[in-house]
């Protein structure tokens, strides 16, 4: 195999590794939300323990980027992929930490304090936030700028859903257990918004990846 073919094979391996890491992280988010909804302390503990795997994967991909830049001779398009890919790795590690924070919220609430309408909204918000980040990572792996822009649009919806959660909490029953649950619900919803925001930022970088256009952070 020629040096260039070997390099391209390594780049494909990096893309696959990025998607694999995203799958692990997004599963962490989903399991963290489920643990919080069900007040499942054992499930929350498993999410927290699995974060070590996220950190290991992140370190491996970080080293992969370093090796490809140092030992190979990437052209401009490859350099952009490595640049955006490294940003994605950092973002995914950050989302892994958010999943842990969501799982930890399960230890502070009691199921009888839950407000079903808000809980259902957060469940939908979780699905949209996970979809946002999944689209962004797929957009990077495929070099699909349109898919990246879809991720940014999805993040706007998640942000609106956060506003709905805040409104719902403001009108929730003023009872001790409900107040505690509502405070945790706000934290979980804010963490999910940050998951989506990471997806929006990554999605916004795909056009730079594809064409070299300067990245402009959305407001």
Legacy VTK file of the C-alpha trace (Angstrom):
# vtk DataFile Version 3.0
C-alpha trace
ASCII
DATASET POLYDATA
POINTS 219 float
0.000 0.000 0.000
1.380 3.439 -0.928
1.946 6.084 1.720
-1.002 8.118 0.464
-3.356 5.138 0.441
-2.239 4.260 3.955
-2.916 7.829 5.059
-6.409 7.797 3.552
-7.124 4.495 5.306
-6.049 6.086 8.580
-8.326 9.074 7.916
-11.274 6.729 7.355
-10.383 4.996 10.605
-10.448 8.367 12.333
-13.889 9.167 10.900
-15.201 5.804 12.064
-13.692 6.322 15.499
-15.364 9.705 15.789
-18.774 8.225 14.962
-18.178 5.354 17.393
-17.264 7.746 20.179
-20.359 9.837 19.445
-22.512 6.712 19.720
-21.052 5.949 23.144
-21.507 9.518 24.372
-25.065 9.841 23.104
-25.945 6.530 24.750
-24.566 8.017 27.958
-26.899 11.016 27.613
-29.914 8.807 26.975
-29.098 6.507 29.880
-28.451 9.469 32.164
-31.843 10.977 31.381
-33.530 7.589 31.885
-31.800 7.185 35.264
-33.005 10.623 36.307
-36.560 10.010 35.131
-36.766 6.670 36.906
-34.717 7.784 39.932
-32.586 4.704 39.298
-29.454 5.119 41.417
-27.819 1.942 40.104
-28.303 3.031 36.480
-26.939 6.478 37.326
-23.861 4.902 38.903
-23.292 2.866 35.739
-23.414 6.016 33.602
-20.890 7.672 35.897
-18.571 4.640 35.797
-18.765 4.399 31.996
-17.414 7.943 31.695
-13.932 6.434 32.061
-14.478 4.742 28.692
-15.410 8.093 27.153
-12.195 9.622 28.464
-10.123 6.743 27.081
-11.737 7.019 23.633
-11.166 10.759 23.648
-7.477 10.314 24.469
-7.116 7.719 21.692
-8.677 9.975 19.070
-6.681 12.955 20.274
-3.499 10.919 19.839
-4.683 9.794 16.405
-5.015 13.413 15.249
-1.558 14.226 16.608
-0.009 11.224 14.876
-1.633 11.950 11.516
-0.489 15.564 11.595
3.018 14.764 12.773
3.840 11.620 10.821
1.871 12.074 7.617
1.536 14.871 5.039
-2.141 15.877 5.011
-3.369 18.168 2.262
-5.622 21.150 2.993
-8.885 19.179 3.059
-7.381 16.566 5.364
-6.028 19.270 7.650
-9.502 20.773 7.926
-10.973 17.386 8.831
-8.337 16.845 11.507
-8.912 20.355 12.848
-12.700 19.986 13.025
-12.381 16.392 14.195
-10.249 17.424 17.162
-12.824 20.065 18.092
-15.488 17.343 17.860
-13.524 15.042 20.151
-13.281 17.791 22.766
-17.003 18.530 22.408
-17.910 14.859 22.802
-15.830 14.566 25.950
-17.656 17.637 27.265
-21.020 16.057 26.445
-19.893 12.937 28.280
-19.413 15.111 31.359
-22.919 16.512 30.877
-24.292 12.962 30.809
-22.594 12.310 34.144
-24.092 15.496 35.588
-27.559 14.406 34.437
-27.090 10.978 36.008
-25.924 12.562 39.260
-29.192 14.508 39.405
-30.975 11.178 39.942
-29.489 11.015 43.436
-31.153 14.241 44.578
-34.820 13.643 43.713
-37.758 11.490 44.775
-40.219 10.104 42.207
-43.251 11.489 44.034
-41.987 15.019 43.421
-42.081 14.643 39.633
-44.326 16.780 37.442
-45.413 14.418 34.614
-45.878 17.150 31.992
-42.387 18.550 32.568
-40.881 15.071 32.710
-42.450 14.207 29.350
-41.144 17.470 27.874
-37.616 16.732 29.067
-37.840 13.257 27.551
-38.690 14.817 24.174
-35.988 17.419 24.680
-33.450 14.646 25.289
-34.381 12.952 22.014
-34.007 16.220 20.073
-30.683 17.085 21.734
-29.265 13.623 20.994
-30.455 13.872 17.391
-28.833 17.299 17.048
-25.416 16.071 18.092
-25.744 12.835 16.122
-26.499 14.803 12.950
-23.528 17.072 13.528
-21.074 14.204 13.945
-22.477 12.401 10.910
-22.159 15.649 8.960
-18.471 15.848 9.872
-17.854 12.195 9.015
-19.613 12.518 5.640
-18.530 16.072 4.811
-22.212 17.057 4.476
-22.682 20.785 5.088
-26.468 20.639 4.675
-26.721 18.016 7.422
-24.567 20.248 9.597
-26.979 23.129 9.095
-29.873 20.847 10.029
-28.114 20.189 13.339
-27.925 23.922 13.982
-31.656 24.252 13.258
-32.451 21.388 15.653
-30.537 23.163 18.415
-32.897 26.145 18.108
-35.841 23.832 18.819
-34.089 22.426 21.889
-33.453 25.947 23.139
-37.155 26.714 22.803
-37.993 23.559 24.728
-35.774 24.738 27.573
-37.949 27.847 27.774
-41.003 25.614 28.039
-39.404 23.681 30.889
-38.646 26.900 32.751
-42.223 28.076 32.289
-43.569 24.742 33.500
-41.385 24.786 36.588
-42.515 28.310 37.407
-46.130 27.122 37.580
-45.454 23.774 39.292
-47.035 23.005 42.712
-45.244 24.738 45.580
-44.526 21.607 47.607
-41.135 20.623 49.128
-40.505 17.466 47.084
-41.768 19.111 43.906
-39.482 22.102 44.451
-36.487 19.776 44.789
-37.507 17.797 41.709
-38.155 20.982 39.707
-34.705 22.351 40.547
-33.146 19.127 39.265
-35.384 19.246 36.183
-34.068 22.710 35.309
-30.466 21.482 35.622
-31.164 18.454 33.422
-32.882 20.626 30.818
-29.990 23.102 30.789
-27.518 20.242 30.355
-29.553 18.963 27.395
-29.538 22.411 25.855
-25.749 22.391 26.122
-25.654 18.988 24.406
-27.624 20.505 21.529
-25.469 23.636 21.517
-22.368 21.496 21.068
-24.121 19.867 18.118
-24.958 23.263 16.649
-21.376 24.464 16.899
-20.007 21.315 15.311
-22.662 21.436 12.603
-21.706 25.012 11.843
-18.097 23.988 11.227
-18.900 21.491 8.488
-19.068 24.135 5.779
-15.509 25.153 6.693
-14.549 21.490 6.537
-16.041 21.094 3.066
-15.152 24.402 1.418
-12.665 26.210 3.640
-15.132 29.034 4.346
-14.382 30.790 7.625
-16.460 29.519 10.546
-18.784 32.087 12.114
-20.199 31.217 15.531
-23.984 31.721 15.625
-25.523 33.961 18.261
LINES 1 220
219 0 1 2 3 4 5 6 7 8 9 10 11 12 13 14 15 16 17 18 19 20 21 22 23 24 25 26 27 28 29 30 31 32 33 34 35 36 37 38 39 40 41 42 43 44 45 46 47 48 49 50 51 52 53 54 55 56 57 58 59 60 61 62 63 64 65 66 67 68 69 70 71 72 73 74 75 76 77 78 79 80 81 82 83 84 85 86 87 88 89 90 91 92 93 94 95 96 97 98 99 100 101 102 103 104 105 106 107 108 109 110 111 112 113 114 115 116 117 118 119 120 121 122 123 124 125 126 127 128 129 130 131 132 133 134 135 136 137 138 139 140 141 142 143 144 145 146 147 148 149 150 151 152 153 154 155 156 157 158 159 160 161 162 163 164 165 166 167 168 169 170 171 172 173 174 175 176 177 178 179 180 181 182 183 184 185 186 187 188 189 190 191 192 193 194 195 196 197 198 199 200 201 202 203 204 205 206 207 208 209 210 211 212 213 214 215 216 217 218
